[in-house]
């Protein structure tokens, strides 16, 4: 009966969402890709908010429930049948034209872990602009092959119409192929010279006024250039999110000055390469929302180049949903740690293969430690770190490494504001809540 109710609610929401879009006709922007979706969504929202009324997916509302709820401007009722009934009543009213100040633009994150997911979401809310962030070997447990991942994530641009626009990462080898496999106008972004919306001269530097860090780069588009400052950013992943947002702004005929002003207000969501001040005057790179081999290696690059004279710690947890590639991909990440970190701490059973990979690559036995859970790792880390050390903390959701961040952050009372998965239902259970 519960499944029947779930399917009924889902179908009703989808129908109301389609009717709502048909009535209000907002610009719909869909963001898909293996990594970087949420940060890209936030960057697009920051840019477009300078010139129009915009709504974005809340948190990671990126599935068959989250997308229609975002279109309707409503929240999940979770497991309450009564609240879902009230939600459907509200949805019917909105779809009938009773919404006040309906947004001119909606930015939707479109997630997938099975073939056909993005197609279904596009059938609910067909994007006028589709953004493909990057394609990487994730969710292999469900997709089975990397080719299936490519076909799934590229749906966001392959199924666009001629009147639409496809925003594609020119620097991602797998994604860039699809810039030419779409009927829509193609706009590429990246640091490559071929990118239509291009970044250059990227730098990470200390902000003297607040003791934190910021990222800067030069933005070039339509024959103009301007300096971009991302005061809350740490990594190239944030720069790519900003460049994708600039490409969307270009498509919607925003000026380069408006785009730059909007990007200055871009704040990456919690757990996505965020800077957090640590105890003992240390530096934490909090990347605990999720993990995949490609994303882990990119995070290790940031650790390697981070401006500090202290030691570099990599705290890496299990990477989930990698199927038959689980062991070799963990070993691959472990080998990558060598040269990026002075000390490696792994968390979880699968992550032990990261430790094996690091040792096999030549990392000294005395610099590699493995723990069963995040609590043990956090306590161990507290005793090891010293002033000016920098700590990268990254793992899949199942590893719950935000607990490690909380153990070593200077102001743990700020955890609800700064860290991922701090809601009450996450504190009750480590399982994923939908």
N, C-alpha and C positions, 0 to 999 in steps of 0.2 A: 504493500500500500504506500509506503514512504516513497519508493521509486516512482510509482504512478503519480503521486502528488508533485514530485520534483519535475517530472517530464511535463506535467500539465502547466505548472508555474513557468517553466522555461519557455514553452511554446507561447504562452500568453504574453510574456515579457517581450519575446522576439517580435510578435505581431504588433504590439503597442509601439515598440521601438521603430519599426519600419514605418508605421503610420505617422509617428512623431516627426521623423526625418522628412517624410513626404510633405507634411504640413508646414514645417518651419524652414526647410531647405537651408540648413547651415552648411558651411564648408566642412567636410569630414576628412580628417587626416588619420591614416592608419599607420602604426609603427610596428614592424615585425623584424625578426632576426634572432639569431642564436644568443647574442649578447648585446648589452647596451640599450635595451628597449626603454626601460624606465627612465634612465638618465636622459635619453634623447627626447622622450615625451616631456620631461620637465623643462628641458632647454627650449623646446618648441613653444611650450606654454609661456615661458618667460619672455620670449621674443614677441609672440603674437599679442600678448596682453598689453603691449605698448600702443596698439592701434585698434583693437577690437575686443568685444566681449567674448571670452574663451572659457570653455569647460574642458577639463582633462580627466582621464581615468583616475579614480581614487586609488591610492596605494598601487596594488597590482591587480586591479579589476580588469583582467585580460582574457576571460574565458566566456563561455556561452551564457553565463549569468552576469558577469561583470560588464561586458560590452553593452547589452541592452540597459542595464541599470545606469550606466554612465550617460547613455543617450537620453534617458528619462530623468536623470538628475536625482536618482533615488539610491538608498542604501540597502545592503543585504539584510534580510530578516533572519539569516542563519537557519536555525532549526525550529523556529516558531511558526506553526501553521496560521495562527491568528494574525501575526504580524505580516505574513506573506499575503494574506487576504486583504489587509489594509493597504499593502504596497500595490497590489493589483488594482484596487479601487483608485488609488492616486495615479497609477499609470494610465488607466482609462481616461481620467480627467485631463491629463497632460496631452495624451494623444488626440484628444478631441479639440485641442486648441486653447486650453485654459491655463497654460503656463505663463508666468509673469517673467519678463526679461529673459526669454529663451536665448541662449548664446548664438552668436554669429558663426562660431567655429567650435568644433569638438575634436579634441586630440585623443585618439583611442589606441591603447596598447593592445596588440593582438598576439596572444601567446599560443603556443602549440606544443604538444608532446606526442601527437599521433597524426598520421597522414590524414589530410582533409580538414584539420581544425581551422586553419586560416581561411580556407574556402568558405566554411560555414559562417565564420565571423564576418567575412566580406559580404555574404548574402544577407546578413542582418543590417550591416551599415557599410555600404559600398563607398570606399574612399575616393574623394576627388584628388587627393594626394597620398601616394603610398611611399613609405620610407623603409628601405632595407638597410639595416645597420651593419650586419656582418653575418657570415655563415660559418659555423664551427661544429665539430662532432659532439653534439650534446643529445641527451635523451636517447642514446643508442639502444638502451634496453627496450624501448618501444618502437623506435624507427628501424632498428635492426641494421641498416646500412647508412653510410654517410650520404650516398646518392639520394636516399629517401629524405634525409634532412635538407639537402639542397633543393629538391623539388618542393618540399613543404614551405620552407622559408621564402623562397623566390615567388611563391604564389602572390604575395603582396604587390608585386610589380607586373607579373605575367598576366594577371587577370584584370588589369586596369583597362579602361576604354581610351579611345583616341583623344578625347577631350580632357583626360586626367593628366597628372604629372607623376613620374617615377623618380624618387630621390634615392640615389644609390651610392654606396661607399666605393669610391674609385680605388682605394688602397687595399681593400680586402679582395684577395685573389679569387675567392669563390663567388662573392657577391657581385663583383664588377662585371662578370660575364653577362649578367642579366640586364645590364643597362641597355644592351642592344636586343634583348629578347622581350620587348614590351611594345604594345601599340601606342602607349602614352608618350608624352614629351619626356625625355630623359634628362635629368640634371644630376651631375655627379659631384661629389664632395670628397675632400681628403687633402693630403699634403703632396700628392703627386702633381707634377707639372701639368698633366693632362686634365686634372680636375677643374670643372667649371667654377666651383666655389672652393677656393683653395686657401689653405693655411700655410704659414711659414714662420720661421724664427721662433719656435715654441720654447719657452723658458719657465722653469719653476724657481721661485725666489721667496725669500723671507719677507713678510710684511712687518716692518719695524713697529708700526703703530699698535698692532695687536699681538705680535709674537707668533702669528700663524704663518701659513704659506698661501701663495697664489700662483696661478698659471697665466701666462700671457702668450699671445701669438699675433701675427699680422694676418688680417683677413683680406682676401682679394676676390672681388666679384664684379662682373659687368664693367671691367676696366677701371674700377675704383679700388682703393685700399684703405684700411684703417686698422689701428691697434686695438686689440681686444684684451680686456682684463677680466679673468674669471677669479674673483676673490675667494671663492670657496672650493676651488678645484685643485687636484693634485696630479692628474695623470693624462696621458694621451687619450684615454677613453672619454674623458670629459671634453677634451678638445674636439673629438669626433662628434660627440653629441651636439656641441656648439656649432660645428660646421654644418651638420644636418639641419639644425634649426635655421641657420643662415640661408640654406638652400630653400627651405620652405618659405622664409621671408621674401626671398628673391622671387619665387613663384607668385606670391601674393602682392608683389610690387611695392614692398616696403623699401625705404631708403637704407643705405648702409649705416647711416648714423642711428636710425631707429633700431636696427638690428643690434648694433654694438651696445646701445643703451639697455636693451632688453637682456642681452647676455650677461651684463654686469650684475643682474639680479638672479641669475641662474644658481640655484643651490642644489647640488646633487642629493638625491634621497639617501636616507640612512643606510649604512652598510654597503655603499657603493664607492669605495675608494675615498672615504672621508678622513680628514685629519682630526684626531682627538688627542688632546694633551694628556700625557701619561704621568703616573707617579714618578717621583725622583727626577723630575724635569726630563722625562723621556718623550718620544714622539710615537704615536700610534697611527698606522694606516689601517683603518677599519674597512675591510672588504668582505664582510661576513654574511652578506645577503645570500649569496650562492657561489658556486664555483664550477668550472669546467677546465680542461687542460689548457686551452688557448687563453682563457681569462687568467688562470693562475700564472702562466708564464708572463703575461703582460704585467701583472701585478708585481712579479719578481723583478721585472725590468725597472719599475718605479722604485722599488726598494734598493736596487743596486745603485741608482743614480741619485738617491735622496741626499740632500746636502747636510751631512753631519760628520763629526769626527769620532763618533761613538761606534759601538758594535751594531751589526745588522742582524736582527732575529726574524726568522720566517716561521710563523705558526700556521701550519697547513692541516686542514681536516679532510675527512672523507669527501670524495667527489662521487655523487650519486648518479644513477641511471645511465651508466656507461656500458651495460650489458657485457658481452664477451670481451670487450676491450678494457674492462675495468683494471686488471692488473698491469698490462703493458702501458696504459696511459698514466697510471699513478707512478710507475717506474720512470716514465719519460719526464714527468714533472720533477721527480726527485733528482734526476740527472741535471735538470735545468737550474736547480737550486745552487749547485756548485758555481761559485764565482759571483753569486748574487747575495748570498747571506753568509754570515760568520757562524751562526748557530741555527740549527733546524729543530723544530719541535713539531711532531705529528700527533694528531688526535683522531682516534678511531681505528678500527681493525683494517679497513681498506687502506688507510693512510700509512700503515706500516710499510707498504710497498713504495711510498715516497721516500721513506727513510732508507730502504734497501737501494733504491735508485741513486740516492745521494752518496751512500757509502761506495757503491760500485763505481761512481764517477770520480771518487778520490777524496770525498769529504771525510775528515778525521772522525773516528769513532767517538771521541770525547766531545764532539760538537753536535752530535745527533741524538735526540731523545724522543721516545714514543710514549704516549699515554692513552688510556682507554677512553677517557672522557674529558670534557672541557674544564670541569672543576679542578681536577688534578693538574692539568696543564697550566691553568691560571695561577694556582698557588706556587707551582714550581717557577713560573716566570717571574713572579713577584720577587723571589729571592735572588734571581740571576741578573736582572737588569740594573744598569747604572746610568748616571746622568749622561744625557746626549745620545743614548742608545735609541735606535728606531726599530719598531716592531710592526711587521706586516702580519695581519691576522686574516686568514681567508679559508673558507670551507663551504661545502654545500649546506643547504638548510638543515639536513639531518644532523650535522655536526654541532649545531647550536653554539658556534664560536663567539657569538655576541656575549656569552657568559665570560669568556676569557677577557674580552675588552673591558667588561664591567669590573673585573678583578683588578685590572692595572690602570684604569683611567683615573686621572687626578681628582675628578669630581663625579663620583658615581651617582650622586643625587640628580645629575643631568641625564642619566640613562634614558628616561622616558622621552626626552627631547632629541637625543643624539643617536641612539642605537635602534637597530631593527628588532622587530618581534618583542616589543615591550608591553603589548596589550595584555589584558588579564587572561584571555583565553590561551595565549601562548605560555603564560607563566604556569597555567594549570597542566598543560600537556605538551610534550615535545613533538607531537604528531602535527602534520600539516592540517590546518583548518581551512575549509573551503566555504 
